[in-house]
């Protein structure tokens, strides 16, 4: 009987020992999981801070890759020897924000940043974005008894800048220099706002004693990152007074892809009378002059050089153009030129990929274009010249049945009286603006 009781006591000790080991393992696992969860939240905060800082610093410098100390890059690890101070680019500032939030590149911690311009993740209205990743190897404490010695975690944040592009008539996107200028005595009247990204003290430089900008909509003011200059150093050339020191709008159409091109279609032989043209890819120059008339069927028209000395689309003199539902895309050294006193009535597509986009000059094309057809020039849509100077003069002095036009150009010169009462619309333009956290 005593021997049996002694055996039972031995079994109890063994079971108790096994149970204690299990209990300690479970308690350790709970403790380590809680610690890992806490570190995951900390890592997420650091990643978001790094991504936001990267995008904000880029937009403060103009938001254009390789310009104004803006860096775009594939996923790259942050350096370990950064010090705070002036002259840092947007990536370096993002890395410092990750460090401020507790993450410094080391053997157990890693911070990477990827950044670029244009759309990201199917959101076309984003003009600049950053992806910050923070990872960490965590040594396990109590749960080591279960053989789990280390654990890894990764947090990621994606942030993009969405420009204030809803309702805007004019966007001048050059980050430096006199971006919006006038040629002689000119007047600009707008009912939907002007944004100028240049940080120059004379980002808007108005020449001519009678040159003025008048904004008729108090909800869409003239906004300038830098400053402005009136003729002769006077004041009051912009009414009401513009907002200076504003936030850069970047390139509000940075997310739109360039149209695809096909094989060259022969240019039409234009004669007197009615001429009709179909969408396609055209190599060379299509020029209307004198009293020529052209109707363009709906669709996308691509103009490229094809080895010719000149290329693009032009209308001058008393020529007339009727084009409803069209997008005209020029590349290489091609340009758009509408001058003279002809009847120009053109509108962008109301649906499809290029909804709302009337003119689109390739982002690598720096050739100047002109839309100076005056009051006979009726353009409904967006005129997009992201890397070139655009000369503009047109619109109607009355807001009755006025066209809806938005101008987006790298530099803009107003060459005569111009009236833009209503903004062109497109899915690529938006009503929300600011820094958006997508993840």
Phi, psi and omega in degrees: 000313179296323179295321179294318179295322179296322178293321179294321177298321179296319178295322179297319179297318180295314180297320180296318179298315178296320181293318179300317178300316179296316180297317178296321178296318179294317179297319178295320179297317179298317180296315182291324177296317178298318178295319178296321178297318179298315180293328177296317178294321177295318179296321180296319178296320179293319179296317180294318179298320180293317181293315180297315181297322179297314182290317180299317180295323179295314181292326178296335180261008176117337175074018180243126184304137176067014175232143176059038178066029177259125182250131170245139185202159169286177183301119184223141179290145176289145177289162183264349189245030180286144173232143181293147179160183181280162176086001179285143176276178185296324180294314181298322178294322176298318178297320179294325178292325175296320179294319178300329179269016169101010183234111178242131179307127182202190180292336182249349181232144181220135177234125176235150178225134173239138182213152179191171178254161181094187185290158177214134174060033178081007177259099190288340185278354179287133180256335175212141185216163176214144174241117179248133177239136177234127179229155184207140171263124183253124172289137180274146182259272186288326185283005175299335181294342178266004180091001181267094188273326183220154176224148180243144176223152178220135176236145181224143176224137178241124181231138177226155177260127177252116186286160178280077190255002182284122175083359183285141178269317188227130173233124176246114198258357177301132184280345182221166174080178176284100190273320178246117182232168177235157181242094181086200181279106184228160176227132176244124176240125183230144176251009185212025165091153178227133174240131178235119187279342186298139177269005181293146177300336176242049179302322168253120183235106185260120178254156181096131187298332182255015182283128182217157168239125179240124179254116185269357183243109182294342180275352179229078186284173169281121183239131184230132175293319179263233181229194182215163182225127175268156179303131178072013180074013179281181178233167177089012179282347176241122184235129348293173183304136183286166173271117176257161184068026183284170177280139179295140176272355183061211174254105186293348176247024181298336184275355184277131179282153177287145177298148176280150182245151178246195176288156186292133173261136180303138177294142181291147174274108185275129177232173179293145186105205184270127176242139181235141182228143179253157177300154178163187177254125185237131179257120181117201187244132171255113186237125173253133176216183181054235183248027181291150181232139182221134170248127180254122179290155184300144177142191183256130179247123180250127176243125177223171190288311183062026179086001179276161183284334178222154182200162178123199184233129180215150175218131183218177179063224179258022179292157181230145180228131172239119184214107180249129178075038183241152168236127178252118182246127179239143181220188185058240175249022181284160181212174176244134179220114175237112182226179176087198186241023181284172177268109181247113180231103186227143179219150181279165176299148178262002177203173178090184186298324183253036177304125177086354184258115182267309178239142181216110174264133183306146184293344177263000182264118182254012181287133181293147176234163182224131171234079188236042182279001176070209186292341178278000182263110180245108183239113176256106180146191183260129173258109191246111180230076195288346183224026185217163174278133176244127170268130184223138170201122181172187181098175183250148179283355177244145180269009177279121182056031181290148179293157176257108187232139170233129178253127174232112184220154177293311171229150184225131174241122177270119189257359180191193178291132184225136179231121174231108185265326185232144181274145170290154183238153179197152175300340180281346172263161194214167177260335176272145173218150178132196182265118184252131175265112182269341179202000000 
